[in-house]
Amino acid sequence: MSVRCDQGRKELGMSVNIIVAGVGGQGSILASHIIAEAAILAEDVNVRVGETFGAAMRGGAVASHVRIGSDVHGPLVPRGEADLIVALEPLEGLRIGTEYVKDGGIVVLNTEGLMPVDVKIGAAEYPEVEDIKAALEKLGGKISVINATQLAVEAGTSKAMNIVMLGAVTASGVLPFGKDIMLEAVKNRVPQKFLEANIAAFRLGEEAYSNASAG
C-alpha cells in the first residue's frame, strides 16, 4: 500500500528516509502519517508514505516508510538507506534495521517486546533488548533505547506509546523540523479527548531520548 502526498515542491536541502517498525495495533501507521503531515506543515515538500504488512493486520509486522524531500519519488525506502528507524517493537526494529539502516543512521528502540507465536509456544526464544541493540550497533546504527510503553502509561494511556516515540525521534534532530511542528501534527491527528495525555507522552519521549543520549 502506498499513499502519495504531493503538497508543494519547495526545495529541501536533503532527503530524509524514515521507517516506523512495529506490529499491528501499535500505531505504526498513525505515527508515520503524523511525521508526513509535520513535514508538509514545515517545508511544503514532496512526501511519500508507504506501508508493508505481515500476514495479520493485528499482531503481524507493519513497516511504515516515510520519505521526505524534493528529490524522492518511490514510497519505499531503499535498502541500506534509512536515516531513522522508529522501532515500536524491538524485534521488528532489528528485522527492519538489518535490512534498511544506513551506516550512522539512528534507531530509537522501544524496550517492550510483543512475543510472536513461536516464542509463546516455546519453539523459539525472544532475544534480550541488549542483544538487539548490540546487533544494530554492529550494522553501524546509533541506538537509543527507551521504555516508551511504560512512559505512555505514565502519561495516561498505553495507546500513546507511538507518540512517546515521536517525541523521542523529534529530540534526535534527524527530522527536518522541530517539536512545535510535530506537536501541531499530533494535535491534528489525535482525538481531542486524548490530546492532553498524548502531549504528555510526547514530552516524556523527548526527555527520555535526551537522557538516553546523555548516558
Summary of the structure (lengths in Angstrom):
residues: 215
radius of gyration: 16.0
end to end distance: 38.7
largest distance: 52.7
contacts: 779
relative contact order: 0.16
helix: 46%
strand: 22%
